[in-house]
Amino acid sequence: MANINKIKGVIGILTGGGDVPGLNPAIRGVTIRAIREGYKVIGIRRGWGGMIDVIRDKDADNRENFYELTEEVVNRAARTGGTFLHSSRTNPSKVAKKDLPEQYRDKYKEDINDLTGEVLKNLDFMGVDAMVPIGGDDTLSYGVRLHKEGFNVVAIPKTMDNDVPGTDYCIGFSTCISRTIQLANDLRTPAGSHERFLVMEVFGRYAGFTAMLPTLAGASHRCLIPEHKFDLEHLTEIMVRDRNRHPSKYSMVMISEGAMIEGRDMVFEGEEADAYGHKKLGGIGDIVSAEIKKRSAKYNNGREIGVINQKLGYTVRGGNPDAIDSIAPMAFGNIAFDLVMRGEFGKLVVLNNGKYGSTDLEVIANNSKLVDVEKYYNTERLRPYYNVFEGQPLFIMASQIAKQ
């Protein structure tokens, strides 16, 4: 009886990068199992940002940086979207001098500073034995760094772009696709009423899954993806033809934010980059809308065609998770805890070919997950192929290539 209340270990959980529906169910999946198996769970706020902000003083108020999770807290949050632990794009290995927490400003003087040593000390101060970061390849790349430093890490993949290598599915992707299809179908009515082109810009920096899957499901006539540069003249001709053939006289194109016009680079909102070196994308939809309107007269008897230009943006990541993003994250969280309990660290929880499992975490560092253009994307018709389904995973496209 003396050891019945003894804590078997302490697990830290954080969420990094963009929010998506499904994060809270994953946190719950880890926490409920862990508590019932005799573990303590610490929620770290604001991703790796909360980790570097910790003040190593037992009398310091660290409630804004971490706190103990309970069943009551995670049960209440699990049915909601977003992340109740909040998020950031902080990279502890590359902290700008202006972003240094106050307690480190006398110690670190470089323009960019590596605070990994402080992170390890903070984890020791918090008593954390194992970390479960939930995020995309940026957030999880720092998980790889901690693993290489000898710390116990089990990671869970999250990103609406579905581009974390090693897994067919990432938390948030299913809800993103569901929302995109619904919004695209809603926008048909104004497009048809006014006989216009409908241009929809969606997320997708390097991978075009978020444009490909809704188009495959019939939510758009055409899609433009980062993996293939497109010709504006060719796109305009196709869009005019689609419109003139449609009974309601409209046509639709879905554009990944990272899509590129032939001879041009990605379109950014500004020059400022985050801690992982990424500039904020946005604006390709505006450019395409203006160009196809201007060019449309050439293929429409000299008359320009109007455009409805809609950036779907955060509308597809807001709100509660759909069924898949409620169930799969719960399973991911349970598997992550199983791996911690068995002492199997340096792992990424995955869903491949319809089966849950895990793979080596370093798959993130060694691979990129992109649309296989030759197999899935018709570059002439600017839309997915519709003849590659048998034997494919649930979301059809799950290819990846080794980094060069």
N, C-alpha and C positions, 0 to 999 in steps of 0.2 A: 504493500500500500504506500510505502514511503515515496516511490518514484512515479505514482500515478499522474501527478500534475507536472512532472518534469518536461520542459520544452525540448523536443528532439532536435530542433534547429530553427533558424530564422531565414525566411525567404523575402527578398526584396522584389517588388514589381514596379515597373514604370512604363509609361507610354510616350513615344516620341514621334515627331513629325506631324503630318496633318491628321486631324481627327477624322474618324469614320464610324458609322454604326457597326457595332459588334465588339468594340473594345471593352465595354463594361461587362458583357457576358464572359469574355475571356478572363478578365480580372476575377470575376466571381468563380469561374471554373477552377482556377488555381486556389483561391482563398478558402472556399468551402471545404475542399478535399484536405488542404493543408491543416486547417484548424481541427478538423475531425480526426486527423491522424496524429495530432499532438504537436504541430508546428506553429510558430508565430509568423505572421505575415506583416511586412512593413510596406506601405504604399509610399512611393517617392513622387513628389509633386513636380510637375513641369519637366518631365523627362530627365535627361542628363543635366538639365539646368538646375533642378533641385538638388542633384547629387553634388554639384560643385559648390552650391551655396551653403551647405551644411557647416555649422559652427561647432568645432570640436571642444565643447565646454558643457559639462553636465548640467550647469545652471542656465545655459542659453535656451531661449525660446525658439525651437526648430519646427514649430507646428506648420509653418509655411513651406517647409522643405520635406518633411516626412511625418507619418503617423501610423499607428497600428490599425490594421483593418479588422473589422468584425463581420460576422455573418449578417447582422442587421444592416450594416452599411452597404455591403455588396449585393445583398438581396434586393434592396430598394433601388439600387442603381442599375441592376443588370438588364432591366427591360427598357432602358432608355438609350438614346444615341450618344454620340460624343464620348468623352472620357472624363469621369469625375476626378481623376488624378491630374487633369490638365496636361499640357504638352508644350514642347519647345523644339527648336532645331539646333540646340546647343551641341557642339562637338567638343568634349573635354580635352581632346588632344590638340585643338586649334582654337584657343580662346583669345580673342583680340584684347589688347591692353585696355581699351575703353570698357570692355565687358567683364573685367576681372572683379570678382567679389571683393569687398573692402578688405577682408582679412588676408588677402594675398597680394595686395598692391605694393607692399614694401619688398616682397620677395621676388616677384616676377616683373621684369622690366622690358621684355622684348615686345615687339609689335604683335606677334602671335606666340602664344605660350601653351605648352603641353602640361595640363594639370592632372595627368593620369596618376602620378604619385599621390596627389591629394585625394583623388577619388578612392584609391585603395585604403588610405588612412581613414577616410570618412566611412567607408564600408566597415572597417574594423571598429570604429567608434560606435557605429549603429548596431554592431553585433550581427551583421548580415553574413550568413554562410554561403548563400547562393542567390544569384540575380536572375530574374526572368524579365528581360526587356521585350516589349511588344512594339514593333515598328516596321518600317520599310528598310531598304538596303542601307540607307544612310545611318539611321538609328542603330541598326543591327551590326553595321560595320564596326562601331565602337564596342559592341558586345564581343566581336571577334578579337579586338585589341585586348579587352580585359581577359578573355580566355587565354590569349597568348602570354599575358602577364601572370598566369597561373591561378586566376580567380574562377570560381565555379559559375558557369553561365549556361542557361538553357533559353533559347529564343523562340518567339512566336511571330510569324510573318503577318504584317498588316500593310495594306496599301490598296486604295481603290483602283490604281493602275494595274494591279495584279502582276507586277514585274519583279517580285523577289524571286531569284533563281532557286531551283531545287524543289519547288512545290507547284502543283497545278492551281492551287487556290490560296489567296491571301484575304484576311479579314477585311471587309468593307466592299469587296468587288461585287458581290451579288446584289447588295442594296444599290450600289452605284448603277449597275446595269438596269435594275428594275425601275429606279427613278428616271433614268435617261429615256427608257422606252416610254414611260408614262408621259413625261414632259414633251417628248417629240410628238406623240400622238395628240396631246392637247394643242400643240402649236399648228397642227394641220388645219384647224378651222380658220384661223386668220390668214394662213398662207393660201388656202383654197378660196376663201371669200374675196381676196384681193388679187388672185391669180399671180402670185409672186414666187420668187425663189425663197427658200427657207434655209438659212445658213446657221448651223449650231456648233459652237466651239465647246469642246469637252476637255476634261483633264487627260493627260498622257504626254509626259515629257519625252521619253525615249521609246516607249512601247505604245502600240496602237490598239490594245485590247479593248479599251473603253469606247472606242469608235467602231471597232470591228464587230463586237458581239451585238450591240443594238441594231446595227445595219443587217447583220445576219438574221436577226429576229424580225426584220421588216420595218424597223422604226425609221429608216432613211433609205433613199434610193442609192446614194453614193457615200463613200467615206474616204477621208484623206488621213494618212498615218505617217508617223515620223520615219518609218523604215523605208519609205519610197518617196522621193521628190516628185512633185506633180507639175504638169504643164497647164498654165492658166487658160490658154486658148482651147486646149483639149477638154478641160473641165467645163468651160462655158458651153462649148458645142454639145456636150453630153447633157448638161443641165437644161438647155433650151429644148433639146429633143425629148427629154423626160417630161418636161412641162407640157409640151404640145401634144404629147400622147396621152396625158392624164385627163380623165373626164372632168376634173375640177380645176385643171390648168394651173398646177403648181408642181414644183420639184424640190427635193430636199438633199442636202449634203451635210454630213457630220464630220467635223474637223478636229483632230487631236491638236492640243495646244502646241505640241512640238513638231507638227507637220511643216514641211518646207517646200517652197516654190523652187522650181529648177533655177539654178544660178544664184540662189539667195540662201541665207542662213536662217536659223531660228529667230523668231520675233520675241523680244523681251519688253517688259513694261519699263525697265530701267536698268542701270548698270550695276547696282548694288547686289552683291552675292551673299548667300547665307554662309554658315560655318562649314558647310560641305562643298562650297564652291559653286552653288547653283544660283543663277539669276532667276528672278521671277518671270515666268512666261506669261504671255497674253498679248493678243492683238492680231493673230493670224486670221481670225474670223472677220475682223474689220477690213483687213486688206483684201481678202478674197471677196467679200461682199461688194466692195467698191469696184474691184476689177471685173467681176462677172457682170455687174450691172452695165458698166461702160462698154464691155465687149459684146453684150447680148444682142445689140441691134444688128450686128453683122450676120447673125443666124436667125433673126426674127423679123425679116422684111423691113429692116431699118428702124424698128421700134425697140427702145430700151425696155427691159423687164425690171420691175421693182424688186426690192429685197427686204425680207424680214431677217434681221441679224440678231441672234440671241446667244449670249454666253451663258451656258447652263451653270458653270462654276459651282459655288457652294450649295446650290439647291439639291445637287445629287448626293451630297455627303451629310445633309442635315436630316434631323428626325430620327425615328426609331429604326432598328435593324429589321430586315425582312426575315423570313423563316430560316433561310440558310445561314444568314449572319447572326442568328440567335442560337442555332444548334451547333454549327461547326466551331465557333469560338469557344463554346462550353467544352466541346471535346478537346480542342487544342489545349485549353487550360488544364484539363485533367491529365492529358498526356505529359504536359510540361512538368506537373507535379510528380507523376510517376517516374520520370527521368531523374528528377532531383532526389527522390526517395531512394532510387536504385544507385545513385552516385554516378549516373551517366551524363557527364557534362560535355560542353563543346558541341551541343546538338541544336538543330533547328527542327521544330515540330512541322510536319508536312501533311498534305493530303494529295496523294498521287494515285491515278487510275482508280479513284473511288475508295481508296483505303487510307486510313490514318496511320501515321508512323513518324519516323524521324530520320534525319540525315546529318552529316557533319556540317557544323556551323560555317566552316570555311568555304562552303559552296558559294556563299555570298561574295567572298573576296575573289573567287576564281572564275566566276561566270556572269553573264548577262542574260536576262530573259527578254526576248523580243519576238515579235510576230515573224514567223517563217514566211517571207513574202512569196517565194517560189511555190510553196505548198498551199498557202491559204488566201493569198491576195491576188486578184486579177488586175494587173497593172494597166491593162488596156481599158477595162470597164470601170475601174476605180471602185471596186466592191469586193467582198469576199467570194471565194469559190463556194459552190453549194454541193460539192460532191466528195467531201472528205470527212464523213461522219462515223462510219462503222469502225469500232475499235478505239475511238477517240474518248478522252475524258469528258466529264460533264460540260465544261465550258469550252470544249473543242480544241482551242489553241493553247498549248502549254510548252512551246519550244524554248530552248535556251542555247546559247552559244558560248564557247570559252572566250574569256577576255584575252585580248592580244597583248 
